[in-house]
Amino acid sequence: MKRTLALALAAASILATAASAQVPAAPAAAAPQGEDAKLAQLFRDSDEASLKRNPVNALFRGDMRYADKLGDYISDEYFAAEKAASEADLAALGRIDRSKLSPTDRIAYDVFKWQTEDSLKGFQPQILALTEVTPINHFSGFHTFYPTFASGEGAAPFKTVKDYEDNLSRHRDFVTYHDRAIGRFRQGLASGVVDTKLTIRNVIDQLNLQLAEKPEDSPYYKPVLHFPDSFSEADKTRLRAAYLASINNDIYPVYARLRDFLQNEYLPKARDGVGLHYMKGGDLLYQRLIESTTTLPLKADEVHQLGLSEVARIRTQMEAIKNQVGFKGTLQQFFEHIRTDPKFAPPTRDWLRDRYYEIGKKVDARVREQFSTIPKTPLEIRAVEPFREKTAAGGSYQQGAPDGSRPGIFYYNAYDLPSRTTPGMETLYLHEGIPGHHFQISLAQENAELPAFMRFGGNTAYVEGWALYAETLWKELGMETDPYQRFGGLDDEMLRAMRLVVDTGIHSKGWTREQAITYMLSNSGMGKTDATSEVERYIAIPSQALAYKIGALTILRLKAKAKSELGARFDPREFHAQVLMTGSLPMAVLEKKIDDWIAAKKKGA
């Protein structure tokens, strides 16, 4: 989602929403003249410096200047550099007169200010002491992100001999990172700030799965199975040997060191309570995370109560669907019926793939009725890789290249196929694919008129709020005409409402893992595998799951306001362009933009 790598990696999710394309180094700019030019220069300077500190972000954009580096992201020096950069950026921003900026640049000014101030809050000593000592969990971390990234099937290019050599160089940084991660975990043991036994056991399982693969079957070996035709036989032979040596002598040994440390030293001292409520300093951290994730000054209790009210509202609509299809039992029995009746289980992995292809074609036929600008980046439908499917979400998205040269990817999860249910497939595609994440991320990064931090950054409330809002367009896009698919849509909406209850329950009210799973099974048609994966995700990345509903409710409220004030002049294509075409905005900035648009439309009428 703007996540600073320093705080979030803890975050493969950052890297999954980083951008990618052939973006050359910024050209030397003319001397700034006027406030707009000063602002543009600040953005260029800040972005250029950030790419050097965060080479993975540069590589995702296709900027190959730092391609031989993976980056640091974990040392005291890195944190200090990120903090100093944020302070310098804010000081420079304060020297620009916002009142003299163009309307679009005022939006950019406000977004940059919010993001930079938010980053600085994360570098406060009392917060950093709670985040830097838990660098890896089962949902986010280089150990799950990097195998695909380095496999030849991710963002890293493998077109030249230098590309292959750069990958080997990045492997060395990868090893350094994980040895430093062990040091950070030890620091947490000393300070009393430790992760959960559940999360650490999951990480150990992930590491064991990768270590169990023969080196030649590892994702890290895949690039040398598919050399470009232009490579000489000598280079092929040399690189095969180098890649195998790197796996055997560097990558697998550091995996083993990390696994053994977590298993033998850390796990016995990890905490039993799964919520931040049970972690030293956890209540302070959770409040900080809520404000950062939602971009609003919300408290855990009010989020919890909002979730309870949304759950009650959606249950009423679910009851109506249950009655529509003639089911005679209780809603809870209807949930169990959908979970267990074989007619709701995908018969094969191929069937699941083909059904998503069909859904995509139907959406494509109607999407221009709601959107005036369509991304040029294509969308590919792909199954989650076996090495991560057990703990992966039911669906996810990885963005493509801004120039359209690499597609965006909608990942569906086919793990434990009998536990998967077909209601909800359409709404999942709307969320992860079109017009959800694929439209929002692609349209932002394809818009070269935006400054880089708006093209390639983001906040979770906007990014996930938009994707959840996209699900509400089911009727306009010809989806969910079957009552069971409509129930699946409600079930997914229920998931996001339950997240408000469960995430806050776990992290501020002391809920157990089992209590959270039971709540989700009691209020939705989710299978136990999915519910378990969801709950363990909330445990691993506190507050992230709150953003979906908070962001979507904000967009829906603004849409209702625009419809009410504009009447017949309201055009959904214009509204969606206003929401999408300036990248990811904090909720307050988005609201101001829509209010200004409504006022301008009324004035021009």
C-alpha positions as CSV (number, residue, x, y, z in Angstrom):
1,M,0.0,0.0,0.0
2,K,3.0,4.5,0.7
3,R,4.2,2.0,3.3
4,T,7.8,3.1,4.3
5,L,9.9,0.0,3.9
6,A,11.6,0.8,7.2
7,L,8.5,0.1,9.1
8,A,6.7,-2.3,6.9
9,L,9.2,-4.9,5.8
10,A,7.5,-6.3,8.0
11,A,5.9,-5.9,4.5
12,A,6.0,-7.8,1.4
13,S,2.6,-6.1,0.9
14,I,4.5,-2.9,0.3
15,L,6.4,-4.5,-2.4
16,A,3.3,-6.1,-3.8
17,T,1.9,-2.6,-4.3
18,A,5.1,-0.9,-5.4
19,A,5.1,0.2,-9.0
20,S,6.9,-1.1,-12.0
21,A,7.9,0.0,-15.4
22,Q,10.6,1.6,-17.5
23,V,11.0,4.8,-15.6
24,P,14.3,6.5,-16.4
25,A,16.3,8.7,-14.0
26,A,14.6,12.1,-13.5
27,P,16.2,14.6,-15.9
28,A,17.9,17.6,-14.5
29,A,15.2,20.3,-13.9
30,A,15.4,23.9,-14.7
31,A,15.8,26.3,-11.8
32,P,12.4,26.5,-10.0
33,Q,10.3,29.5,-10.8
34,G,7.1,30.0,-8.8
35,E,5.6,27.8,-6.1
36,D,4.4,25.1,-8.4
37,A,7.9,24.6,-9.8
38,K,9.4,24.6,-6.4
39,L,7.0,21.9,-5.3
40,A,7.7,19.8,-8.4
41,Q,11.5,20.1,-7.7
42,L,10.9,19.0,-4.1
43,F,9.0,16.0,-5.2
44,R,11.7,15.1,-7.7
45,D,14.5,15.5,-5.2
46,S,12.7,13.6,-2.5
47,D,11.9,10.7,-4.9
48,E,15.4,10.5,-6.3
49,A,16.9,10.3,-2.8
50,S,14.3,7.8,-1.7
51,L,15.0,5.4,-4.7
52,K,18.7,5.4,-3.8
53,R,17.9,4.4,-0.2
54,N,15.2,1.9,-1.3
55,P,16.6,0.2,-4.4
56,V,13.8,-2.4,-4.6
57,N,11.3,0.4,-5.2
58,A,13.5,1.7,-8.0
59,L,13.7,-1.8,-9.6
60,F,9.9,-2.2,-9.4
61,R,9.7,0.9,-11.5
62,G,12.2,-0.4,-14.0
63,D,14.9,2.0,-12.9
64,M,18.0,-0.2,-13.1
65,R,20.6,2.2,-11.6
66,Y,20.6,0.3,-8.3
67,A,19.6,-3.1,-9.6
68,D,22.6,-4.9,-8.0
69,K,21.3,-3.9,-4.5
70,L,18.3,-5.3,-2.6
71,G,18.7,-2.7,0.1
72,D,19.1,-2.4,3.9
73,Y,15.7,-1.6,5.5
74,I,16.6,-2.8,8.9
75,S,19.8,-1.1,10.3
76,D,19.9,1.8,12.6
77,E,21.6,3.8,9.8
78,Y,18.7,3.1,7.5
79,F,16.1,4.2,10.0
80,A,18.1,7.4,10.7
81,A,18.4,8.2,7.1
82,E,14.7,7.8,6.5
83,K,13.9,9.9,9.5
84,A,16.3,12.7,8.4
85,A,14.9,12.6,4.9
86,S,11.3,13.1,6.1
87,E,12.4,16.0,8.4
88,A,14.2,17.6,5.5
89,D,11.2,17.1,3.1
90,L,8.8,18.7,5.6
91,A,11.2,21.6,6.1
92,A,11.4,22.2,2.4
93,L,7.6,21.9,2.1
94,G,7.1,24.5,4.8
95,R,9.1,27.0,2.6
96,I,6.5,26.7,-0.2
97,D,3.4,28.9,-0.1
98,R,0.4,26.5,-0.6
99,S,-2.0,29.4,-1.3
100,K,0.0,30.1,-4.5
101,L,-0.2,26.6,-5.9
102,S,-2.5,25.3,-8.6
103,P,-5.6,23.3,-7.4
104,T,-3.9,20.0,-8.4
105,D,-0.7,20.9,-6.8
106,R,-2.5,21.8,-3.6
107,I,-3.8,18.2,-3.5
108,A,-0.2,17.0,-4.1
109,Y,1.1,19.3,-1.3
110,D,-1.5,17.9,1.1
111,V,-0.8,14.3,0.3
112,F,2.9,14.7,0.5
113,K,2.5,16.5,3.9
114,W,0.3,13.8,5.3
115,Q,2.5,11.0,4.1
116,T,5.7,12.5,5.4
117,E,4.2,13.4,8.8
118,D,2.8,9.9,9.1
119,S,6.2,8.4,8.3
120,L,7.9,10.5,10.9
121,K,5.4,9.3,13.5
122,G,6.7,5.8,12.8
123,F,10.2,6.9,13.6
124,Q,9.4,8.2,17.0
125,P,11.7,6.3,19.4
126,Q,8.8,4.8,21.4
127,I,7.2,3.4,18.2
128,L,10.4,2.3,16.5
129,A,11.3,0.3,19.6
130,L,8.1,-1.7,19.1
131,T,8.4,-2.2,15.3
132,E,12.1,-2.7,14.5
133,V,12.3,-5.8,16.7
134,T,9.7,-7.8,14.8
135,P,11.1,-7.6,11.3
136,I,9.5,-10.8,9.9
137,N,6.2,-12.6,10.2
138,H,4.3,-15.2,8.1
139,F,2.3,-12.6,6.2
140,S,5.0,-10.1,5.3
141,G,8.8,-10.2,4.9
142,F,11.5,-10.8,2.4
143,H,11.4,-14.5,3.0
144,T,8.0,-14.7,1.3
145,F,8.3,-11.9,-1.2
146,Y,11.8,-12.5,-2.5
147,P,11.5,-16.0,-3.9
148,T,9.0,-14.9,-6.6
149,F,10.8,-11.6,-7.1
150,A,14.1,-13.5,-7.8
151,S,12.5,-16.3,-9.8
152,G,12.3,-14.6,-13.2
153,E,8.5,-14.5,-12.8
154,G,8.4,-11.3,-10.7
155,A,9.4,-7.7,-11.2
156,A,13.1,-8.3,-11.6
157,P,14.1,-8.5,-15.2
158,F,16.2,-11.3,-16.7
159,K,17.1,-10.1,-20.2
160,T,20.9,-9.6,-20.0
161,V,23.9,-11.2,-18.4
162,K,24.1,-8.2,-16.1
163,D,20.5,-8.8,-15.0
164,Y,21.5,-12.3,-13.9
165,E,24.6,-11.0,-12.2
166,D,22.6,-8.3,-10.4
167,N,20.3,-11.0,-9.1
168,L,23.2,-12.8,-7.5
169,S,24.4,-9.5,-6.0
170,R,20.9,-9.0,-4.5
171,H,21.1,-12.5,-3.0
172,R,24.0,-11.3,-0.9
173,D,21.9,-8.4,0.5
174,F,19.1,-10.9,1.1
175,V,21.5,-13.0,3.3
176,T,22.7,-9.9,5.2
177,Y,19.1,-8.7,5.8
178,H,18.1,-12.0,7.4
179,D,21.2,-12.2,9.6
180,R,20.4,-8.7,10.7
181,A,16.8,-9.8,11.3
182,I,18.0,-12.4,13.8
183,G,19.8,-9.5,15.6
184,R,16.6,-7.5,15.7
185,F,14.7,-10.4,17.1
186,R,17.4,-10.8,19.8
187,Q,17.0,-7.1,20.6
188,G,13.3,-7.7,21.1
189,L,14.0,-10.6,23.5
190,A,16.2,-8.3,25.5
191,S,13.7,-5.5,25.6
192,G,10.7,-7.7,26.2
193,V,8.9,-6.9,23.0
194,V,8.3,-10.2,21.3
195,D,6.0,-11.6,18.6
196,T,3.4,-14.3,19.0
197,K,4.1,-18.1,19.1
198,L,1.5,-18.6,16.4
199,T,3.2,-16.2,14.0
200,I,6.7,-17.5,14.6
201,R,5.5,-21.1,14.1
202,N,4.0,-20.1,10.8
203,V,7.3,-18.5,9.8
204,I,9.2,-21.7,10.7
205,D,6.8,-23.7,8.6
206,Q,7.4,-21.4,5.6
207,L,11.1,-21.7,6.0
208,N,10.9,-25.4,6.3
209,L,8.8,-25.7,3.1
210,Q,11.5,-23.7,1.1
211,L,14.4,-25.7,2.7
212,A,12.7,-28.9,1.7
213,E,12.9,-28.1,-2.0
214,K,15.8,-29.4,-3.9
215,P,18.0,-26.4,-4.9
216,E,17.3,-27.2,-8.6
217,D,13.5,-27.0,-7.9
218,S,13.8,-23.7,-5.9
219,P,12.3,-20.5,-7.3
220,Y,15.9,-19.1,-7.0
221,Y,17.1,-21.6,-9.7
222,K,14.3,-20.8,-12.2
223,P,16.1,-17.9,-14.0
224,V,18.8,-20.3,-15.2
225,L,16.2,-22.6,-16.7
226,H,15.1,-20.0,-19.1
227,F,18.1,-18.1,-20.5
228,P,17.6,-15.7,-23.4
229,D,18.8,-17.1,-26.7
230,S,21.5,-14.5,-27.0
231,F,23.5,-15.9,-24.1
232,S,26.7,-17.8,-24.9
233,E,27.1,-21.3,-23.7
234,A,30.0,-20.2,-21.5
235,D,27.8,-17.6,-19.7
236,K,25.0,-20.2,-19.3
237,T,27.4,-22.7,-17.8
238,R,29.0,-20.1,-15.5
239,L,25.6,-18.7,-14.3
240,R,24.1,-22.1,-13.6
241,A,27.0,-22.9,-11.4
242,A,26.9,-19.5,-9.7
243,Y,23.1,-19.8,-9.0
244,L,23.4,-23.3,-7.6
245,A,26.3,-22.2,-5.4
246,S,24.3,-19.2,-4.1
247,I,21.4,-21.3,-3.2
248,N,23.5,-24.0,-1.5
249,N,26.1,-21.8,0.2
250,D,24.1,-18.6,0.9
251,I,20.3,-18.6,0.7
252,Y,19.6,-22.0,2.2
253,P,22.1,-21.6,5.0
254,V,20.6,-18.2,6.1
255,Y,17.2,-19.8,6.0
256,A,18.5,-22.5,8.2
257,R,20.1,-20.1,10.6
258,L,16.9,-18.1,10.9
259,R,14.8,-21.2,11.3
260,D,17.0,-22.6,14.0
261,F,17.2,-19.4,15.9
262,L,13.4,-19.0,15.8
263,Q,12.8,-22.6,16.7
264,N,15.3,-22.9,19.5
265,E,15.8,-19.5,21.0
266,Y,12.9,-17.2,20.1
267,L,9.8,-19.5,20.1
268,P,10.1,-20.5,23.7
269,K,10.0,-16.8,24.7
270,A,7.4,-15.6,22.2
271,R,4.1,-14.5,23.7
272,D,1.0,-16.7,23.9
273,G,-1.5,-13.8,23.6
274,V,-2.0,-13.1,19.9
275,G,-3.1,-9.5,20.1
276,L,-0.9,-6.4,20.6
277,H,-2.9,-5.9,23.8
278,Y,-0.6,-8.6,25.2
279,M,2.6,-7.1,23.9
280,K,4.7,-4.6,25.9
281,G,3.7,-1.2,24.4
282,G,1.1,-2.9,22.3
283,D,-1.8,-0.5,23.1
284,L,0.3,2.5,22.1
285,L,1.4,0.8,18.8
286,Y,-2.1,-0.3,17.9
287,Q,-3.5,3.3,18.3
288,R,-0.7,4.5,16.1
289,L,-1.4,1.8,13.5
290,I,-5.1,2.6,13.4
291,E,-4.5,6.2,12.6
292,S,-1.9,5.4,10.0
293,T,-3.9,2.7,8.3
294,T,-7.2,4.5,8.2
295,T,-5.7,8.0,7.7
296,L,-8.3,9.1,10.3
297,P,-8.0,9.8,14.1
298,L,-10.2,6.8,15.0
299,K,-10.1,4.9,18.3
300,A,-10.3,1.2,18.7
301,D,-13.6,1.2,20.5
302,E,-15.4,3.3,17.9
303,V,-14.1,1.1,15.1
304,H,-15.3,-1.9,17.0
305,Q,-18.8,-0.5,17.4
306,L,-19.0,0.5,13.8
307,G,-18.1,-3.1,12.9
308,L,-20.9,-4.5,15.1
309,S,-23.5,-2.2,13.4
310,E,-22.3,-3.1,9.9
311,V,-22.4,-6.8,10.8
312,A,-26.0,-6.5,11.9
313,R,-27.0,-4.6,8.8
314,I,-25.4,-7.1,6.4
315,R,-27.0,-10.0,8.3
316,T,-30.4,-8.6,7.5
317,Q,-29.6,-8.6,3.8
318,M,-28.2,-12.2,4.1
319,E,-31.5,-13.3,5.6
320,A,-33.3,-11.9,2.6
321,I,-31.1,-14.0,0.2
322,K,-31.6,-17.1,2.3
323,N,-35.4,-16.6,2.1
324,Q,-35.2,-15.9,-1.7
325,V,-33.6,-19.2,-2.4
326,G,-36.1,-21.1,-0.2
327,F,-33.7,-22.3,2.5
328,K,-35.8,-23.2,5.5
329,G,-33.2,-23.3,8.2
330,T,-31.4,-20.6,10.2
331,L,-28.8,-18.2,8.7
332,Q,-26.1,-20.2,10.6
333,Q,-27.4,-23.4,8.9
334,F,-27.4,-21.6,5.6
335,F,-23.7,-20.7,6.1
336,E,-23.0,-24.4,6.8
337,H,-25.0,-25.4,3.8
338,I,-22.8,-23.3,1.5
339,R,-19.6,-24.5,3.3
340,T,-20.4,-28.2,2.9
341,D,-22.7,-28.8,-0.1
342,P,-20.5,-30.1,-2.9
343,K,-22.3,-28.0,-5.5
344,F,-20.6,-24.9,-4.0
345,A,-17.1,-26.4,-4.2
346,P,-14.9,-25.8,-7.3
347,P,-14.4,-29.2,-8.9
348,T,-10.8,-28.7,-10.1
349,R,-8.1,-26.1,-10.2
350,D,-8.7,-25.7,-14.0
351,W,-12.4,-25.1,-13.5
352,L,-11.6,-22.4,-11.0
353,R,-9.2,-20.7,-13.5
354,D,-11.7,-20.9,-16.4
355,R,-14.5,-19.5,-14.3
356,Y,-12.4,-16.5,-13.4
357,Y,-11.7,-16.0,-17.2
358,E,-15.5,-16.0,-17.8
359,I,-16.1,-13.5,-15.1
360,G,-13.4,-11.2,-16.5
361,K,-15.0,-11.2,-19.9
362,K,-18.4,-10.3,-18.5
363,V,-16.9,-7.3,-16.6
364,D,-15.0,-6.1,-19.6
365,A,-18.3,-5.9,-21.6
366,R,-19.8,-3.4,-19.2
367,V,-16.9,-1.6,-17.5
368,R,-16.9,1.4,-19.9
369,E,-20.4,2.3,-18.7
370,Q,-18.8,3.3,-15.4
371,F,-15.3,4.4,-16.3
372,S,-14.1,7.0,-18.8
373,T,-10.4,5.9,-18.7
374,I,-9.3,2.3,-19.0
375,P,-5.8,1.2,-18.0
376,K,-3.5,0.2,-20.8
377,T,-1.9,-2.4,-18.6
378,P,-3.4,-5.8,-19.2
379,L,-4.6,-8.1,-16.4
380,E,-3.5,-11.7,-16.1
381,I,-5.3,-14.4,-14.0
382,R,-2.9,-16.7,-12.2
383,A,-3.0,-19.3,-9.3
384,V,-1.0,-18.6,-6.2
385,E,2.3,-20.4,-6.2
386,P,2.4,-23.7,-4.1
387,F,5.2,-22.5,-1.8
388,R,3.0,-19.7,-0.3
389,E,-0.6,-20.8,-1.0
390,K,-1.2,-22.3,2.4
391,T,-0.9,-19.0,4.2
392,A,-1.9,-16.7,1.3
393,A,-5.2,-14.9,1.1
394,G,-8.0,-16.2,-1.1
395,G,-7.2,-13.6,-3.7
396,S,-4.6,-10.9,-4.2
397,Y,-3.2,-8.5,-6.8
398,Q,0.3,-7.7,-8.1
399,Q,0.5,-4.6,-10.2
400,G,2.0,-4.5,-13.7
401,A,4.2,-2.0,-15.5
402,P,3.1,1.6,-16.0
403,D,3.9,1.3,-19.7
404,G,1.9,-1.9,-20.1
405,S,4.9,-4.1,-20.8
406,R,4.2,-6.4,-17.8
407,P,0.6,-7.3,-16.9
408,G,-1.1,-6.8,-13.5
409,I,-1.8,-10.2,-11.9
410,F,-5.0,-11.3,-10.2
411,Y,-3.9,-14.3,-8.0
412,Y,-6.6,-16.8,-6.9
413,N,-5.8,-19.3,-4.2
414,A,-6.6,-23.0,-5.0
415,Y,-5.1,-24.4,-1.8
416,D,-7.3,-27.0,0.0
417,L,-9.8,-26.9,-2.9
418,P,-12.7,-28.7,-1.1
419,S,-12.7,-26.0,1.5
420,R,-13.2,-23.3,-1.2
421,T,-16.7,-22.1,-2.1
422,T,-17.8,-20.7,-5.4
423,P,-20.2,-17.9,-4.1
424,G,-18.0,-14.8,-3.9
425,M,-15.9,-15.5,-7.0
426,E,-17.4,-12.6,-8.8
427,T,-17.0,-10.1,-6.0
428,L,-13.4,-11.3,-5.5
429,Y,-12.6,-10.5,-9.1
430,L,-14.2,-7.1,-8.8
431,H,-12.0,-6.4,-5.8
432,E,-8.7,-7.7,-6.8
433,G,-9.0,-7.3,-10.6
434,I,-11.3,-5.0,-12.5
435,P,-12.3,-2.4,-11.5
436,G,-10.7,-2.8,-8.1
437,H,-6.9,-2.9,-7.5
438,H,-6.0,-3.3,-11.2
439,F,-7.8,-0.1,-12.2
440,Q,-6.8,2.0,-9.2
441,I,-3.1,1.1,-9.2
442,S,-2.7,1.0,-13.0
443,L,-4.4,4.3,-13.6
444,A,-2.3,6.0,-11.0
445,Q,1.1,4.7,-12.2
446,E,0.2,5.2,-15.8
447,N,-0.4,8.9,-15.2
448,A,3.0,10.5,-15.9
449,E,1.6,13.9,-14.9
450,L,1.5,12.9,-11.3
451,P,4.6,13.2,-9.1
452,A,6.2,9.8,-8.4
453,F,5.1,9.5,-4.8
454,M,1.4,9.8,-6.0
455,R,1.9,7.4,-8.9
456,F,3.7,4.8,-6.9
457,G,2.7,5.4,-3.3
458,G,-0.5,4.9,-1.4
459,N,-2.3,4.4,1.8
460,T,-4.3,1.3,2.8
461,A,-7.6,3.1,3.5
462,Y,-7.7,4.4,-0.1
463,V,-6.2,1.4,-1.9
464,E,-8.3,-1.2,-0.1
465,G,-11.2,1.1,0.3
466,W,-11.4,1.6,-3.4
467,A,-11.2,-2.2,-4.0
468,L,-14.1,-2.8,-1.6
469,Y,-16.1,0.1,-3.1
470,A,-15.5,-1.6,-6.5
471,E,-17.5,-4.6,-5.2
472,T,-20.5,-2.4,-4.7
473,L,-20.6,-1.8,-8.5
474,W,-21.8,-5.4,-9.0
475,K,-25.2,-4.4,-10.4
476,E,-23.9,-1.7,-12.8
477,L,-21.3,-4.3,-14.1
478,G,-23.8,-7.1,-14.6
479,M,-22.5,-9.3,-11.9
480,E,-24.2,-11.3,-9.1
481,T,-27.4,-11.9,-11.0
482,D,-27.4,-15.4,-9.4
483,P,-28.6,-15.1,-5.8
484,Y,-25.8,-17.3,-4.5
485,Q,-23.2,-15.0,-6.1
486,R,-25.1,-12.0,-4.5
487,F,-24.9,-13.8,-1.2
488,G,-21.1,-14.2,-1.9
489,G,-20.9,-10.5,-2.4
490,L,-22.6,-9.9,0.9
491,D,-20.4,-12.5,2.5
492,D,-17.3,-10.6,1.3
493,E,-18.8,-7.3,2.5
494,M,-19.5,-9.1,5.8
495,L,-15.8,-10.2,5.9
496,R,-14.8,-6.5,5.8
497,A,-17.3,-5.6,8.5
498,M,-16.2,-8.5,10.7
499,R,-12.6,-7.3,10.3
500,L,-13.5,-4.1,12.2
501,V,-14.8,-6.2,15.1
502,V,-12.2,-9.0,15.0
503,D,-9.1,-6.9,14.5
504,T,-10.0,-4.5,17.3
505,G,-11.2,-7.5,19.4
506,I,-7.8,-9.2,19.0
507,H,-5.6,-6.2,19.5
508,S,-7.5,-4.0,21.9
509,K,-9.8,-6.4,23.8
510,G,-7.7,-9.5,24.2
511,W,-9.7,-11.9,22.0
512,T,-8.1,-15.3,21.3
513,R,-7.4,-16.7,17.9
514,E,-10.2,-19.3,18.5
515,Q,-12.7,-16.6,19.6
516,A,-12.0,-14.6,16.5
517,I,-12.4,-17.6,14.1
518,T,-15.7,-18.6,15.8
519,Y,-17.0,-15.1,15.4
520,M,-16.2,-15.1,11.7
521,L,-17.8,-18.6,11.1
522,S,-20.9,-17.5,13.0
523,N,-21.5,-14.4,10.9
524,S,-20.5,-15.6,7.4
525,G,-20.3,-18.5,5.0
526,M,-16.5,-18.6,5.1
527,G,-14.9,-21.9,5.3
528,K,-12.7,-22.7,8.3
529,T,-9.5,-22.6,6.3
530,D,-10.2,-19.1,5.0
531,A,-11.4,-17.9,8.4
532,T,-8.2,-19.2,10.0
533,S,-6.0,-17.7,7.4
534,E,-7.8,-14.3,7.8
535,V,-7.5,-14.3,11.6
536,E,-3.8,-15.2,11.5
537,R,-3.3,-12.4,9.0
538,Y,-4.9,-9.9,11.4
539,I,-2.6,-11.2,14.1
540,A,0.4,-10.7,11.9
541,I,-0.4,-7.2,10.5
542,P,-2.6,-5.3,13.1
543,S,-4.9,-2.6,11.8
544,Q,-4.4,-3.3,8.0
545,A,-7.7,-5.0,7.8
546,L,-9.6,-2.0,9.2
547,A,-8.8,0.1,6.2
548,Y,-11.1,-1.7,3.8
549,K,-14.4,-0.8,5.3
550,I,-13.3,2.6,6.6
551,G,-12.1,3.6,3.1
552,A,-15.1,2.2,1.3
553,L,-17.6,3.8,3.6
554,T,-15.9,7.1,3.0
555,I,-16.1,6.7,-0.8
556,L,-19.8,5.6,-0.7
557,R,-20.6,8.6,1.5
558,L,-19.0,11.0,-0.9
559,K,-20.8,9.4,-3.8
560,A,-24.1,9.7,-2.1
561,K,-23.3,13.4,-1.3
562,A,-22.4,14.0,-5.0
563,K,-25.6,12.3,-6.2
564,S,-27.7,14.3,-3.8
565,E,-26.2,17.7,-4.6
566,L,-25.8,17.2,-8.4
567,G,-28.9,15.3,-9.2
568,A,-29.3,14.5,-12.9
569,R,-25.8,16.1,-13.5
570,F,-24.1,13.3,-11.6
571,D,-22.2,11.0,-14.0
572,P,-20.5,8.0,-12.4
573,R,-17.7,8.1,-14.9
574,E,-16.8,11.7,-13.8
575,F,-17.1,10.7,-10.1
576,H,-14.8,7.7,-10.6
577,A,-12.3,9.8,-12.5
578,Q,-12.2,12.3,-9.6
579,V,-11.5,9.5,-7.2
580,L,-9.0,7.7,-9.2
581,M,-7.0,10.0,-11.4
582,T,-4.8,11.7,-8.7
583,G,-3.6,8.5,-7.1
584,S,-4.1,7.3,-3.6
585,L,-5.3,10.1,-1.2
586,P,-5.7,10.2,2.5
587,M,-9.4,10.3,3.4
588,A,-9.5,14.0,4.4
589,V,-7.8,15.0,1.2
590,L,-10.1,12.9,-0.9
591,E,-13.2,14.4,0.8
592,K,-11.9,18.0,0.1
593,K,-11.3,17.1,-3.5
594,I,-14.8,15.7,-4.0
595,D,-16.3,18.7,-2.2
596,D,-14.4,21.1,-4.5
597,W,-15.5,19.1,-7.6
598,I,-19.2,19.2,-6.5
599,A,-18.9,23.0,-5.9
600,A,-17.3,23.5,-9.3
601,K,-20.0,21.4,-11.1
602,K,-22.8,23.4,-9.3
603,K,-21.2,26.7,-10.1
604,G,-20.7,25.8,-13.8
605,A,-24.3,24.6,-14.2
